[in-house]
């Protein structure tokens, strides 16, 4: 799928621009081929040094994540990588969760499906690390959750040695805490006291790990 797509096709084949490129963020555009639409995350529009260093590195990392998660329902398919500078992924019919609580309330079934999806991802040895950003989760037209934007994700194998393993565990916990944050927005009455306690609790060790984690996330988010 999209085997012949080239970055030079951008002016003629794009079917819509979701986000223009900035100094440190890739362009995101839609392409359609034989009735199938895909999302292209494209660093080729960034400045020369950035696209050939940070851009290529982030595309490489995100490709690794998509390959590891291939076959999981709730994660878009990776169609291909173009010139090491762009990812072509499945377009999921639906919308992201940004400000969705102003329009509708997500049902309990969505949160149950989200928990199962996050657990499945963790079982594959990956943590997303940025689920608290609402645009990274989609509500599909089928009512199910989909998780996108894997450039900031980390692998368990990369964080096996203490204290890195503790940071990885914290990122996994954060993925689940992102679900609690969503529930606080959409149906706070369904959250148990245990969930609230866990969401608000911070030991000194956790505060230290969170500080390291937040700095790492800040570095990654500036590029994605």
N, C-alpha and C positions, 0 to 999 in steps of 0.2 A: 504494500500500500504506500502510495506517494513516493515510489522508488525513483521517479524521474524529476522530482521537485528539486529545484536549485534556488539558492538565496537570491540569485539575479532575477527570479520570477516574481519577486515581491511586488513590483509596480503593476504587473498585469494579472497575477493570480490571486492576490489577497482579496478575500470577500468581506473584510471588515477589520478595523484596527481596534483592539481592546485596550492597548496602552502603547503610547509612543515611547521611544527610548529616551533615557536621560543620561547624565554623565556616568552613573553607576548602575542603572537598571536596564534590562533588555527590553526591546520592543516585543509586544505580544500581538499576534495577528491570526486571523482565521483564513484557512485555505480550504477549497472544496475540489474534490476529484471524483468523478463518476458517482456523484450524489452523496459522497461521504465527506463530512466536514472534520477538520482537525485544527488543533491549536498549535501555533508555532511560537516558541520562545526563542528569540533571535538576538544574539549579542553582536551580530555583524555590523549593526548601526552604531555601536559604541566607538569611542576613540581607540586608535590603533593599539596603544600599549595596554589599555584596560581589557579590550576584547581578547587579546592574545595571551593574557596572563590570567586574570581573575575570571574572565568570561569562559575561556576554555576549561579552566579548573572546575568551575561550577557546573558546566554542562557534563563534564566527565563524572562528577560526583552524582549528579541527578540521574544520569544514565545508569550508573551502578545501582542506585536505589530502585529505579523502575524495573530493572532486570531481576533484582532480588525479589520484588513483589509481584512479578508477572503471574497472572492467573488468579489474583485475589480480587474478588468482586468488591468494588468500592474504591479501587485504584485504577485510574485510566490506563489504557494500553499505551505503551511506547511504540510508535511506528518506526521511527528511525532518527538518527542524528545526521545533520548535514554539515560537512566540513569542520566538525568539531566545535562549531559555533552556534548551532541551533538544534533544539529538540522539537520533534513533531509528535504530538500526542493526541489521543482520542478526545474529541469534544463530548462532554457530558451534557445532554439536554437537562436544563434546570437552571438554578441560580445560586449564588453564594449566600452565606448567612449574614452578610453585612447589613445591620439595621433591620433584619427580617422580623424581629420581635415587634416592630411598630406596625407590621401588616398582618401577622398571623402568629399563632403559637404552635411550636413543634409538638407533635404527639409523643406519648411515652414510647411508642414503637420505634420512633426515630432514635431515641436515646439508647434503647436496648440494642438496636442495630449498630449504633456508633460504638458502644462498648465492645461488642463482638469484633467489629472491624479493627479497633485499636489493639485488642488482645491478639488478634491474628497477625497483625503487623509486628508486634513485639515478639511473637513466637518465631517470626522470620529473622529476628536479630537486628531490628531496626527501630529507632525512635524518630518521630517526625520533628520534634523540638519547637514547632511554631504553630501548634494547633489553636492557641489562644487568639490568633488573628483570624477573625471570622471569615475573611475572603478565602482562606485555605480549605474551608469545608463547603461542599456544595449540597444542596437539597435537590436530588434528582427528580425529574418529572414522575418517576416511579415511587417517590416518597422515601427513597433510601439515601443514606449519606455516602458521599464520595470525597476523598481526601486528595488534594492536589499540591503542587509546589514542593518538591522534595529536595531542593538544593541545600537546605539547612539541616537535613536529616543526618544522623550519625549512626554508625554501625557498632554493634556490641563488640565485634572483633577489634575495632579501633580503640576501644576504651576498656580493655580487659585488665590492665594493670592498675592496682590501687595507687593513688586515689581516683584515677580516672574512672574506675568501675563505679565509684560512688556517684560521680557526676552523671554517668550513663543511667544509673538507677533513678536519679533525680529527674532526668529528662523523661524517662518512661512514666514516672509519677505525674509529671507536668502534662503529658498527653492525656492522662485520665482526668486530671484536674480541669483541663480545658472543657471536658464534658460537663463537669459540675458547674463551671462558669456559664455554659450555655443554658443549663437547667435553671440557674439563678435568674437568667433573663427571661426564660420562656414559661417555666412552671416551678417557681420557688417553693410552692406548697408541697411538692412531691419529694423534696430533698430531706433525707433523714438527718437526725442530730449528729450521727456518726460522720456523715458526709460533710456537714458544715464544720464540725470539729477538725476533721482531717484537712479541709480546705484552708482553714484559718491558722492551724498549728504550725509554729516555726521553732524548732529547737536551735541551739546555737550552732550545732553542726550543719543543720539544714540551711541556716542563714549564710554560713560560709560557702556552702556548696552552691546556693542560689546566687551569691555574689559572683562566683566564678562562672557559673552557667549564664548569668545575665550578660556578662562581658563577652563571652563566646557568642551568644545569640546576637548581641549588638553588632559584632563584626560580620557575622553571616548575613544579617538582615540588610545591612548597608549595600550588599551586592545583589540581593534577590528581590 
